[in-house]
Each structure stands twice: as C-alpha cells, then as structure tokens.
Amino acid sequence: MSIASVDRPSGSSVKPLDLVFLLSNAAGILLYLRLASHGWRIPEEHGAIPVTGEPFVWALALPVLGAFLLADIVWGSLLLRYRQPKRGLWWIITGGLWAIALWVDFAHH
C-alpha cells in the first residue's frame, strides 16, 4: 500500500469526525431545548403572567448554546483549512438545525 493511496479521499462524504460533530450537535439541540423549555409560557397563562423564568433558564441554556457554537466554529474552520467543501454541507445542515431550534425556543416565549 502506497502513501498516495492513503491520502486519497474516499467516495463517502461522511467522515467519522463529521458524524461525531453532527450527532453531538443533535444531542446539544435536544439538551438546549429541554433546558430552555423550562422558561416557556404556559398557553393558558398567556397575558396573565408578564414575565417567565427566562433569566434562570438562560443561565442553564446559554452555556450549552455557547459551547456548541464554539465547537461548530472550530469544525467549520477545520473544514475551511483543509478545503473540503463537500463535507461543509454537514456543517451547514447543523447550522440550519440550530436555527430551527432557536426559532422553536423563541416562538414559545
């Protein structure tokens, strides 16, 4: 086996590192929504209670969001550094999933 054959990219666009980042982000999205849901308004109380428990919830949910944002920035910079645009699609999908999670969270406040 030559060194050149090891350096050649395989046909699959899903690499183990991408899969790890994608699955950990899915777990992070679920954790974020679970923590953030404690501050969502109860539909029956809409208008009756002007403030929800947002400050307490943000103290729990915001660090999760920040940690995954930092990890995704590192992941994206690695993809840019090694110039692998096909693998960047997984990064874009992950960003879209986080955008949907944030939309769901803010829709319930």
N, C-alpha and C positions, 0 to 999 in steps of 0.2 A: 504494500500500500504506500503510495507516494504522498508527500506532504501536500501537493497540489489537490489531490482528491479530498483531503480533509478540509481544506479551505473553501472548497466549492459549496455554495449554498444548496440545500436540499430542495426538493419540489414543494414541500409543505410550507405554507406561510405562517403556521402557528408554531412558534418555538416554545420550549418549556418556560423560559423566563416570561414570555408574553402571557402564557396560560396562568402562571403564578400571579402576575400582576392583575390579570382580568378576574380571576377567582377571588383574590384578596379584596379587590375593589367591590365586587359583588357583595362580599361579606361586610365590607365597610359601609356600603349603601344601606344594607339591612340594619346594621347597628346604628347608623346615623338616624334613620327613620324611626327606629324603635326609641331611641333617646329623645328625639325631637317630638315624638307623638305625645309625650307627657305634657307638653305645653299647648297642644291643640285645643281649640274651643269645643265644647260640647254643643252640638247643634241646637239642643233645646234651650240652652242658656245664651244664645246669640242675642246680643243687645242688652242683656240683663247685667252681665259682668263685663266691665270695660277693659280689664287687664287680665291676661292669662299669666301663667307661670313662666313666661319667656326668659327672664334673667337667670333663673335657676337651671332651666333646660339648656340654655346656650352655654352655661358653664360646663355642661356634660357633652353636648353635641358638637360644639365648635372645635374642641381639640381633635375629635375624630375627623371632622372635615379638614382641618388644617394638616393633620398627619398624612392623610391620603392625598391632599393637594400637593404637598411636598414630595411624596413618593411618586406621584404622577409626573411632576416636573422633572424629576431625576430620570424616570423612564423615558419621557419624551426627549430629553437631552441626549440620552444614550442612543436612541433611535436616530436622532439628527447627526450625532457624532459619527456613527458607523454607516450613515447614509443608506438606510433601509426603509424606503417609502412604503413598500407593501405591508411591512409589519406596523407601520404607522396607522393603518386602518383600525387595528385593535385599540390603539391609543385614542383615536377619535371616537370610536364606539363607546369606550369607557367614559370619555368626557360627556358624551351625549346622555349616558345613563345617569351620571352625576347631575346634569342639568335637569333631567326629569325628576330626580329625587328632590332637588331643591325646589322645583316647581310644585311638587306634591306637598312639601313641607309648608311653603309659603301660602299655598291655597287653603290650608287648614287654619291659618291664623286669623 
